[in-house]
Amino acid sequence: MKVITFTFAAIVLLTSTLSAQWITRDYTLISGWNGVWLAGDASHTTVADIFADYPEVTEVWRWNPNPDQILFTTNPSAPSTSSEEWTVWKRNDIHEQMLKRMVGNSAYLIRSTAARTVPIKQLALPPAATWLITGANFLGFPAAGNGTASSPTFNAYFSSYPSASTTVLDPGSPIYRYIGGELSPANPMLVNTSTERLDPKKAYWFQFPTVSNFTAPVEYELPSSAGLAFGRTRSAMTVGVTNRSTANMVLTITLEASEPAPAGQRGIAGDVALTRRIFNSETNSFDEIPLSTSGAYTVTVPASGRMNLDFGIDRSEMDTHFSYASLLRIRDGNGFTDVSLPVSAEAPTTAGLWGVKVRVNDVVSTVPDAPGTSTSQPFPLRFLIHVNQDGEARMLSQAFVGQLTSAGNPLGITISETEVLPYNESDIKPRRYVAAQLPLDQAIAGMGAVSTGATASWVINIDHDDVTNPFVHTYHPDHDNLDATFENRLPSGVESYTVNRTCDFTFTSSPPDGSTITGWGNTILGGIYTETLTGLNRQSLHVSGTFTMARISEIGEIDLTQPSD
């Protein structure tokens, strides 16, 4: 697990989705082998749980495209557990259950003993596809419909696909689909690209001789795989839309509600109050037009052109205790695109995990009438502070950010390493953050508030026997807190002393050094730091300086389970 102590270069703002946008899609399986394209991420639960009520499903295989592989599939063939291209789950074979979860934008082979329709709840994702440099590709695409008359033919859909010598699908480029039954030279079956209609829930084998990231005649550029993730601080975001076809494309855009979150995932309070931003040249500013789940609007993307869709957010009615999520659905009249892009937002609070950097530059001398108190150079201190949804702040000696071991394995924060999935089992790799000068395994409740104009205070008790106590030296007999027999512990005040630190953080509306820092008071907090120490000297020691703090994660919940010995 990666350990991060605090320099600001090491602080990473985790932009993982805080409130997920959920949608359930039904997958119609026929008896035998089925090629399935999972557009969303269903990794909140296990493969075994997804198909627990569907005993007809006996096997699930995920295709793992890896452009760097030396060996790869050059044509559609039976899956093999000896190939790195495949990860398998077999219901009745515990030795063949390496596939634990179903991730999004991935192709799967599913074997069923009977026809069934299986609903799969999933986290909406922007469309994406990984094409191998050469060989066969097992992929699906975000077209409209279900392979019916409302869906485009393969030739129409891929008319803008770049081939080696032309801008259209090469004549005779083979495409295959599974037709149920046992695998054979005729299954998967070669399709007629001029009449076969694309089903967005199915995966197909393609043998195209070119490299591409093609997903559709309409392609989208989003800030991240989380889509329009406004978080707690962002006020405007843009979706780039490219029309790869040679005709104008009219897109219909609607805001749709997310389904309730599944068990173990963070709940959703309601829809994101999304706005459509239109630039007003007369006022030289953007007009904000509220969107709702009951309205729609259209835009026209010119042939072979690109345009930006600008969106904002109205946070005025957001409750600080909840998350908000919606789906931005974009469709066109020809069935070339039907996507549900994730939209999420959090109330603008200070909730989350913060890394704090202190610069102590003033020390009050214990010598009477000593000249000056400024240090020759600042002394650095590092702290970790977590603020929950209720504004309660805790100072931590360490924090782990990753997928929790609790039901659904949600992304979360904990003070115990045993409460996060290990590195080799996590889709989101866990990180450990450490404030090394604090006693181990501490989660100290503070007083006051973490907000501009307020002061937050913590009392840190460093026991005389604690390994972080400056009087304790493990290999020095005069500072090991053991008597002459090296068997009995000594009390405080003999070889070492209990130290108490009272740390005050006063938050200012602007940087105390008079500088200008973008995001101050929002993404960056800071102000004046003061500390009083007792136990190091007969007199209390007073130091002061300045501090800044940057948010590592916006997750307001924290698991305070103490690490086991």
C-alpha positions as CSV (number, residue, x, y, z in Angstrom):
1,M,0.0,0.0,0.0
2,K,1.4,3.4,-0.9
3,V,2.2,5.5,2.2
4,I,1.9,9.3,1.8
5,T,3.3,11.7,4.4
6,F,2.5,15.3,3.9
7,T,4.2,17.6,1.5
8,F,1.8,19.4,-0.7
9,A,3.3,17.8,-3.7
10,A,2.1,14.4,-2.4
11,I,-1.4,15.4,-1.6
12,V,-3.7,13.9,-4.1
13,L,-7.3,15.1,-4.5
14,L,-9.4,12.0,-5.1
15,T,-12.0,12.7,-7.7
16,S,-13.7,9.4,-7.5
17,T,-17.4,9.4,-7.6
18,L,-19.0,10.4,-4.3
19,S,-22.6,10.0,-5.2
20,A,-23.2,7.3,-7.8
21,Q,-25.7,7.5,-10.7
22,W,-27.6,4.2,-10.8
23,I,-29.5,2.6,-13.7
24,T,-30.9,-0.9,-14.2
25,R,-30.6,-2.6,-17.6
26,D,-32.2,-5.8,-18.5
27,Y,-30.2,-8.4,-20.4
28,T,-32.1,-11.0,-22.5
29,L,-30.2,-14.3,-22.5
30,I,-30.9,-17.2,-24.8
31,S,-30.0,-20.8,-24.1
32,G,-26.3,-21.3,-24.7
33,W,-23.6,-18.7,-25.1
34,N,-24.4,-15.0,-25.1
35,G,-22.2,-12.0,-25.9
36,V,-23.0,-9.2,-23.5
37,W,-21.8,-5.6,-23.4
38,L,-22.0,-4.0,-19.9
39,A,-21.9,-0.3,-20.4
40,G,-22.1,0.5,-16.7
41,D,-20.1,-0.6,-13.7
42,A,-21.7,-3.4,-11.6
43,S,-18.7,-3.9,-9.3
44,H,-20.7,-2.8,-6.2
45,T,-21.6,-6.4,-5.8
46,T,-20.2,-9.8,-6.8
47,V,-20.8,-11.9,-9.8
48,A,-22.2,-14.6,-7.6
49,D,-24.7,-12.1,-6.1
50,I,-25.8,-10.7,-9.5
51,F,-26.8,-14.2,-10.7
52,A,-27.8,-15.7,-7.3
53,D,-31.5,-15.8,-8.4
54,Y,-30.7,-17.1,-11.9
55,P,-29.3,-20.6,-11.6
56,E,-29.6,-21.0,-15.3
57,V,-26.5,-18.8,-15.6
58,T,-23.6,-21.2,-15.1
59,E,-20.6,-19.3,-16.5
60,V,-19.5,-15.7,-17.0
61,W,-16.3,-14.8,-18.9
62,R,-14.8,-11.3,-19.2
63,W,-12.7,-10.3,-22.1
64,N,-9.6,-8.4,-21.1
65,P,-8.2,-6.4,-24.0
66,N,-4.5,-5.8,-23.6
67,P,-2.7,-4.1,-26.5
68,D,0.7,-5.1,-25.1
69,Q,0.0,-8.8,-25.2
70,I,2.3,-11.0,-27.3
71,L,-0.4,-13.6,-27.7
72,F,-3.9,-12.5,-28.5
73,T,-7.1,-13.8,-30.2
74,T,-6.9,-13.3,-34.0
75,N,-10.4,-14.6,-34.6
76,P,-13.5,-15.5,-32.5
77,S,-12.8,-18.7,-30.6
78,A,-13.8,-20.6,-27.5
79,P,-12.7,-18.9,-24.3
80,S,-9.7,-20.4,-22.5
81,T,-8.8,-20.2,-18.9
82,S,-5.1,-20.5,-20.0
83,S,-5.3,-17.1,-21.8
84,E,-4.8,-13.8,-20.1
85,E,-7.5,-12.4,-22.3
86,W,-10.2,-14.1,-20.2
87,T,-11.2,-14.1,-16.6
88,V,-13.8,-16.7,-15.6
89,W,-16.5,-17.4,-13.1
90,K,-18.1,-20.8,-13.1
91,R,-21.0,-21.4,-10.7
92,N,-20.2,-25.0,-9.9
93,D,-16.4,-24.9,-9.8
94,I,-14.9,-23.0,-6.9
95,H,-11.5,-23.3,-8.6
96,E,-12.7,-21.4,-11.6
97,Q,-14.1,-18.2,-9.9
98,M,-11.3,-15.7,-10.5
99,L,-13.9,-13.2,-11.9
100,K,-15.3,-11.6,-8.8
101,R,-17.0,-8.5,-10.1
102,M,-18.3,-7.1,-13.4
103,V,-16.7,-3.8,-14.4
104,G,-18.1,-1.3,-16.9
105,N,-17.4,-0.8,-20.6
106,S,-16.5,-4.5,-20.9
107,A,-17.5,-7.5,-22.9
108,Y,-18.7,-10.7,-21.3
109,L,-19.5,-14.2,-22.5
110,I,-22.4,-15.6,-20.5
111,R,-23.6,-19.2,-20.6
112,S,-27.1,-20.0,-19.7
113,T,-29.0,-23.3,-19.7
114,A,-32.3,-21.6,-20.5
115,A,-33.7,-18.3,-21.8
116,R,-33.9,-15.7,-19.1
117,T,-33.9,-11.9,-18.7
118,V,-31.5,-10.7,-16.0
119,P,-31.6,-7.2,-14.6
120,I,-28.3,-5.7,-13.6
121,K,-28.1,-2.6,-11.6
122,Q,-25.0,-0.5,-12.5
123,L,-23.2,2.7,-12.1
124,A,-23.6,4.9,-15.3
125,L,-20.3,5.5,-17.1
126,P,-19.3,7.5,-20.2
127,P,-18.9,5.2,-23.2
128,A,-15.4,3.9,-23.9
129,A,-13.7,1.2,-25.9
130,T,-10.3,-0.4,-26.1
131,W,-9.3,-1.7,-29.5
132,L,-6.3,-4.0,-29.8
133,I,-3.5,-3.0,-32.1
134,T,-4.2,-6.1,-34.1
135,G,-6.3,-9.2,-33.8
136,A,-10.0,-9.6,-32.9
137,N,-11.9,-7.2,-30.7
138,F,-14.9,-8.1,-28.5
139,L,-16.8,-4.9,-28.0
140,G,-20.2,-3.2,-27.7
141,F,-21.4,0.3,-28.6
142,P,-23.9,2.9,-27.3
143,A,-26.4,2.8,-30.1
144,A,-30.2,3.2,-29.5
145,G,-32.8,0.5,-29.4
146,N,-32.3,-3.2,-28.8
147,G,-31.3,-4.5,-32.3
148,T,-34.8,-3.6,-33.6
149,A,-35.9,-1.3,-36.4
150,S,-35.0,1.7,-34.2
151,S,-31.4,0.6,-34.1
152,P,-28.9,1.5,-36.9
153,T,-27.4,-1.1,-39.2
154,F,-23.7,-1.9,-38.7
155,N,-22.9,-0.3,-42.0
156,A,-24.6,2.9,-41.1
157,Y,-23.1,3.0,-37.6
158,F,-19.6,2.4,-38.8
159,S,-19.7,4.7,-41.8
160,S,-17.5,7.1,-40.0
161,Y,-15.1,4.5,-38.7
162,P,-11.5,5.2,-40.0
163,S,-10.1,2.3,-41.9
164,A,-6.6,2.1,-43.3
165,S,-7.5,3.6,-46.7
166,T,-10.9,5.2,-46.4
167,T,-13.3,6.8,-44.0
168,V,-15.9,4.0,-44.2
169,L,-16.1,0.4,-43.0
170,D,-13.9,-1.8,-45.2
171,P,-16.1,-4.0,-47.5
172,G,-16.1,-7.5,-46.2
173,S,-14.8,-6.6,-42.7
174,P,-16.1,-9.5,-40.6
175,I,-18.3,-9.0,-37.6
176,Y,-19.6,-11.9,-35.5
177,R,-22.3,-12.4,-32.9
178,Y,-23.3,-15.3,-30.6
179,I,-26.5,-17.0,-31.4
180,G,-26.9,-19.3,-28.3
181,G,-26.3,-23.0,-28.3
182,E,-22.8,-24.5,-28.1
183,L,-19.7,-22.9,-29.6
184,S,-18.9,-24.1,-33.1
185,P,-17.4,-22.8,-36.4
186,A,-20.9,-21.3,-37.0
187,N,-21.2,-19.8,-33.5
188,P,-20.4,-17.0,-33.3
189,M,-22.1,-16.3,-36.6
190,L,-20.9,-13.9,-39.3
191,V,-23.5,-11.1,-39.6
192,N,-24.6,-9.3,-42.7
193,T,-23.5,-5.7,-41.9
194,S,-25.9,-4.1,-44.3
195,T,-29.0,-5.6,-42.6
196,E,-27.9,-6.6,-39.1
197,R,-28.9,-4.0,-36.5
198,L,-26.7,-3.1,-33.6
199,D,-27.9,-4.0,-30.1
200,P,-26.2,-1.9,-27.4
201,K,-26.5,-4.6,-24.8
202,K,-24.7,-7.2,-26.9
203,A,-20.9,-7.7,-27.5
204,Y,-19.7,-8.5,-31.0
205,W,-16.4,-9.8,-32.5
206,F,-14.8,-7.4,-34.9
207,Q,-11.8,-7.9,-37.2
208,F,-10.9,-4.5,-38.3
209,P,-7.3,-3.9,-39.5
210,T,-6.9,-0.4,-37.9
211,V,-6.2,1.1,-34.5
212,S,-8.9,3.2,-33.0
213,N,-10.8,4.4,-29.9
214,F,-14.0,4.6,-31.8
215,T,-17.2,4.3,-29.8
216,A,-19.9,5.9,-32.0
217,P,-20.5,8.5,-34.7
218,V,-21.1,10.8,-31.8
219,E,-18.3,11.0,-29.3
220,Y,-18.1,12.7,-25.9
221,E,-15.3,14.4,-24.0
222,L,-15.9,14.6,-20.3
223,P,-13.7,15.8,-17.4
224,S,-13.3,12.3,-16.0
225,S,-14.8,8.8,-16.0
226,A,-17.1,10.1,-13.2
227,G,-18.8,12.3,-15.9
228,L,-20.1,15.7,-14.6
229,A,-18.8,15.3,-11.1
230,F,-19.3,18.8,-9.5
231,G,-18.2,17.6,-6.1
232,R,-18.4,20.2,-3.4
233,T,-16.6,23.0,-5.2
234,R,-17.1,23.1,-9.0
235,S,-19.6,25.5,-10.4
236,A,-19.3,24.8,-14.2
237,M,-18.4,21.9,-16.4
238,T,-18.3,21.2,-20.1
239,V,-19.1,18.2,-22.3
240,G,-17.4,18.2,-25.6
241,V,-19.4,16.6,-28.5
242,T,-17.9,15.5,-31.8
243,N,-19.9,14.5,-34.8
244,R,-17.9,12.1,-36.9
245,S,-20.5,11.7,-39.5
246,T,-20.9,13.7,-42.7
247,A,-24.4,15.0,-41.9
248,N,-25.6,17.4,-39.3
249,M,-26.7,15.7,-36.0
250,V,-29.6,16.8,-33.9
251,L,-29.2,15.7,-30.3
252,T,-32.0,15.6,-27.7
253,I,-30.8,16.2,-24.2
254,T,-32.8,15.4,-21.1
255,L,-32.0,15.2,-17.4
256,E,-33.2,11.9,-15.8
257,A,-33.4,10.8,-12.2
258,S,-31.0,8.2,-10.8
259,E,-32.4,5.0,-9.3
260,P,-31.9,4.6,-5.5
261,A,-28.5,3.4,-4.5
262,P,-28.1,-0.3,-3.8
263,A,-27.3,-1.6,-0.3
264,G,-23.9,-0.6,1.0
265,Q,-23.6,2.4,-1.3
266,R,-24.1,6.0,-0.4
267,G,-27.7,7.2,-0.5
268,I,-29.0,9.8,-2.9
269,A,-31.1,12.8,-1.7
270,G,-32.4,13.8,-5.1
271,D,-31.6,15.2,-8.5
272,V,-28.7,17.5,-9.3
273,A,-30.0,21.0,-9.9
274,L,-28.3,21.2,-13.2
275,T,-28.4,24.3,-15.4
276,R,-27.7,24.9,-19.1
277,R,-25.2,27.7,-19.5
278,I,-25.5,29.9,-22.6
279,F,-23.1,32.7,-23.3
280,N,-24.7,36.1,-23.5
281,S,-22.5,38.4,-25.6
282,E,-24.4,41.5,-24.5
283,T,-23.6,40.9,-20.8
284,N,-20.3,39.1,-21.5
285,S,-21.5,36.4,-19.1
286,F,-23.4,33.1,-19.0
287,D,-27.1,32.8,-18.7
288,E,-28.1,29.9,-16.4
289,I,-31.2,28.0,-17.6
290,P,-32.5,25.4,-15.1
291,L,-32.9,21.9,-16.3
292,S,-35.4,19.4,-14.8
293,T,-36.3,15.8,-15.2
294,S,-39.4,16.8,-17.0
295,G,-37.9,19.0,-19.8
296,A,-35.7,18.5,-22.8
297,Y,-33.8,20.6,-25.4
298,T,-32.0,20.0,-28.7
299,V,-28.7,21.1,-30.2
300,T,-27.4,20.6,-33.7
301,V,-23.8,19.5,-34.1
302,P,-22.5,20.3,-37.6
303,A,-21.3,17.5,-39.9
304,S,-17.7,16.5,-39.1
305,G,-17.9,19.3,-36.4
306,R,-17.5,19.7,-32.7
307,M,-19.3,21.8,-30.1
308,N,-19.3,22.3,-26.3
309,L,-22.3,21.8,-24.0
310,D,-21.8,23.9,-20.9
311,F,-23.5,23.1,-17.6
312,G,-23.7,24.7,-14.2
313,I,-25.3,23.9,-10.9
314,D,-27.6,25.6,-8.4
315,R,-26.5,24.6,-4.9
316,S,-29.0,26.9,-3.1
317,E,-31.4,24.0,-2.0
318,M,-28.7,21.4,-1.3
319,D,-28.6,19.8,2.2
320,T,-25.1,19.4,3.6
321,H,-25.9,15.9,4.8
322,F,-26.7,14.3,1.4
323,S,-25.4,13.6,-2.0
324,Y,-27.2,14.3,-5.3
325,A,-27.1,12.4,-8.6
326,S,-28.8,12.4,-12.0
327,L,-28.3,11.1,-15.5
328,L,-27.8,13.3,-18.5
329,R,-29.3,11.4,-21.4
330,I,-28.3,12.3,-25.0
331,R,-30.0,10.8,-28.0
332,D,-30.3,11.4,-31.8
333,G,-33.0,10.7,-34.3
334,N,-31.0,8.1,-36.3
335,G,-30.2,5.9,-33.3
336,F,-26.4,6.5,-33.5
337,T,-26.2,7.6,-29.8
338,D,-28.2,6.9,-26.7
339,V,-26.0,7.5,-23.6
340,S,-26.7,8.3,-20.0
341,L,-23.8,10.4,-18.7
342,P,-23.4,10.5,-14.9
343,V,-24.0,13.8,-13.0
344,S,-23.2,14.2,-9.3
345,A,-22.8,16.9,-6.7
346,E,-22.2,17.4,-3.0
347,A,-23.2,20.4,-0.8
348,P,-20.3,22.9,-0.5
349,T,-19.1,22.0,3.0
350,T,-15.7,21.4,4.4
351,A,-16.5,17.6,4.8
352,G,-13.7,15.3,3.9
353,L,-10.1,14.5,4.6
354,W,-7.6,17.3,4.7
355,G,-3.8,17.4,4.7
356,V,-2.5,20.3,6.8
357,K,0.9,22.0,6.4
358,V,2.0,24.2,9.3
359,R,5.0,26.6,9.2
360,V,6.1,27.5,12.8
361,N,8.0,30.7,12.6
362,D,7.6,32.2,16.1
363,V,8.7,30.6,19.5
364,V,8.3,32.5,22.8
365,S,11.5,32.1,24.7
366,T,11.5,30.9,28.4
367,V,14.4,33.3,29.1
368,P,13.1,36.6,30.6
369,D,13.7,39.6,28.3
370,A,15.1,37.4,25.5
371,P,15.3,39.5,22.3
372,G,12.9,38.5,19.5
373,T,10.9,35.3,19.1
374,S,11.1,34.7,15.3
375,T,12.8,31.5,14.1
376,S,15.7,31.7,11.6
377,Q,13.6,29.5,9.3
378,P,10.2,27.9,9.5
379,F,9.8,24.6,11.2
380,P,7.3,22.3,9.4
381,L,4.5,20.3,11.0
382,R,2.0,18.0,9.3
383,F,-1.5,17.1,10.4
384,L,-4.4,15.1,9.1
385,I,-7.9,16.4,9.8
386,H,-11.2,14.7,8.8
387,V,-14.5,16.7,8.9
388,N,-17.7,14.7,8.8
389,Q,-21.1,15.7,7.3
390,D,-22.1,17.3,10.6
391,G,-19.0,19.5,10.8
392,E,-17.4,17.4,13.5
393,A,-13.6,17.5,13.0
394,R,-11.1,14.8,14.1
395,M,-7.3,14.9,14.0
396,L,-5.9,11.6,12.8
397,S,-2.5,10.0,13.1
398,Q,-3.2,8.0,9.9
399,A,-6.0,7.4,7.4
400,F,-6.6,4.9,4.6
401,V,-8.5,5.9,1.5
402,G,-9.8,3.0,-0.7
403,Q,-12.5,0.5,-1.2
404,L,-13.9,-0.6,2.2
405,T,-14.4,-4.2,3.2
406,S,-18.0,-3.5,4.2
407,A,-21.0,-4.6,2.0
408,G,-20.7,-3.3,-1.6
409,N,-17.0,-2.2,-1.0
410,P,-17.8,1.5,-1.3
411,L,-15.0,4.0,-1.6
412,G,-14.3,5.3,1.9
413,I,-12.0,6.5,4.6
414,T,-10.9,4.5,7.7
415,I,-8.2,4.6,10.4
416,S,-7.6,0.9,10.2
417,E,-5.8,-0.9,7.3
418,T,-7.9,-4.1,7.9
419,E,-11.0,-2.1,6.9
420,V,-9.9,-1.5,3.3
421,L,-9.5,-4.1,0.5
422,P,-5.9,-5.0,-0.1
423,Y,-4.1,-3.7,-3.1
424,N,-4.5,-6.8,-5.2
425,E,-8.3,-6.9,-4.7
426,S,-9.1,-3.3,-5.3
427,D,-10.2,-1.6,-8.4
428,I,-9.3,1.8,-6.8
429,K,-5.9,1.3,-5.2
430,P,-5.8,2.2,-1.5
431,R,-3.6,4.9,-0.1
432,R,-2.3,5.5,3.4
433,Y,-1.8,9.0,4.7
434,V,0.3,9.6,7.9
435,A,0.9,12.4,10.3
436,A,4.1,10.9,11.7
437,Q,4.5,13.1,14.8
438,L,1.2,12.1,16.4
439,P,0.7,9.1,18.7
440,L,-0.3,6.0,16.8
441,D,-4.0,5.1,16.0
442,Q,-5.4,8.4,17.2
443,A,-8.7,10.0,16.1
444,I,-9.0,13.0,18.4
445,A,-12.2,15.0,18.5
446,G,-11.8,18.7,18.2
447,M,-13.6,21.8,19.5
448,G,-14.8,24.6,17.3
449,A,-15.3,24.6,13.6
450,V,-13.3,24.1,10.4
451,S,-14.6,27.2,8.5
452,T,-13.5,30.7,7.6
453,G,-13.7,33.0,10.6
454,A,-13.7,30.2,13.2
455,T,-11.1,28.5,15.3
456,A,-10.7,24.7,15.7
457,S,-8.7,23.3,18.6
458,W,-7.3,19.9,19.6
459,V,-5.6,18.7,22.7
460,I,-3.0,16.0,21.9
461,N,-1.9,13.9,24.8
462,I,1.5,12.1,24.4
463,D,1.9,9.6,27.2
464,H,5.3,9.4,28.9
465,D,5.5,5.8,27.5
466,D,4.5,6.6,23.9
467,V,7.0,5.9,21.2
468,T,6.5,9.4,19.8
469,N,7.3,11.0,23.2
470,P,10.6,13.0,22.8
471,F,11.9,11.8,26.1
472,V,11.7,8.1,25.1
473,H,14.7,6.5,23.5
474,T,14.2,2.7,23.0
475,Y,17.8,1.8,23.3
476,H,19.0,4.3,25.9
477,P,18.8,2.8,29.5
478,D,18.2,6.2,31.0
479,H,15.2,6.9,28.8
480,D,13.4,3.5,28.4
481,N,11.1,4.0,31.4
482,L,12.4,0.8,33.0
483,D,13.9,0.4,36.4
484,A,17.4,-0.9,37.1
485,T,16.2,-4.5,36.7
486,F,14.8,-3.6,33.2
487,E,11.6,-5.4,34.2
488,N,9.3,-2.8,35.9
489,R,7.8,0.2,34.1
490,L,8.5,3.6,35.6
491,P,5.8,6.3,36.1
492,S,5.7,9.6,34.4
493,G,8.2,12.1,35.8
494,V,11.1,9.7,36.4
495,E,12.8,9.2,33.0
496,S,10.2,10.8,30.8
497,Y,7.2,13.1,31.1
498,T,3.7,13.2,29.7
499,V,3.5,15.9,27.1
500,N,0.3,17.8,26.2
501,R,-0.1,19.9,23.0
502,T,-2.9,22.3,22.6
503,C,-3.2,23.2,18.9
504,D,-5.4,26.1,17.7
505,F,-6.2,26.7,14.0
506,T,-7.8,30.1,13.3
507,F,-9.2,30.3,9.8
508,T,-8.8,33.5,7.9
509,S,-10.6,34.9,4.9
510,S,-7.4,35.5,3.0
511,P,-3.8,34.2,3.2
512,P,-2.2,35.6,6.4
513,D,1.0,36.5,4.5
514,G,-0.9,38.8,2.1
515,S,-0.5,36.6,-0.9
516,T,-3.2,35.6,-3.3
517,I,-4.1,31.8,-3.5
518,T,-6.7,30.6,-6.0
519,G,-9.5,28.7,-4.2
520,W,-8.7,30.1,-0.7
521,G,-11.7,29.6,1.5
522,N,-13.0,26.8,-0.7
523,T,-10.5,24.2,-1.9
524,I,-7.7,25.7,0.2
525,L,-8.2,26.7,3.8
526,G,-5.7,28.3,6.2
527,G,-4.8,31.0,8.7
528,I,-2.9,31.4,12.0
529,Y,-1.6,28.4,14.0
530,T,-0.8,28.6,17.7
531,E,0.4,25.8,20.0
532,T,1.0,25.5,23.7
533,L,3.1,22.6,25.0
534,T,3.3,21.4,28.6
535,G,5.6,18.7,30.0
536,L,8.7,19.6,27.9
537,N,9.8,22.4,30.3
538,R,8.8,23.7,33.7
539,Q,7.1,26.5,31.9
540,S,4.6,26.2,29.2
541,L,6.0,26.7,25.7
542,H,4.2,28.8,23.1
543,V,4.8,28.7,19.4
544,S,2.9,30.1,16.4
545,G,2.9,30.4,12.7
546,T,0.7,29.9,9.7
547,F,-1.0,26.9,8.1
548,T,-2.7,25.8,4.9
549,M,-4.8,22.8,4.3
550,A,-5.9,21.1,1.1
551,R,-8.6,18.5,0.7
552,I,-7.4,15.0,-0.1
553,S,-10.9,13.5,-0.4
554,E,-14.5,14.8,-0.2
555,I,-15.9,11.8,1.6
556,G,-17.6,12.9,4.7
557,E,-18.0,9.5,6.4
558,I,-15.2,7.8,8.2
559,D,-14.8,4.3,9.7
560,L,-13.4,4.7,13.2
561,T,-12.8,1.0,13.8
562,Q,-9.6,0.9,15.8
563,P,-6.8,-1.2,14.3
564,S,-6.5,-4.7,15.9
565,D,-3.2,-5.5,17.8
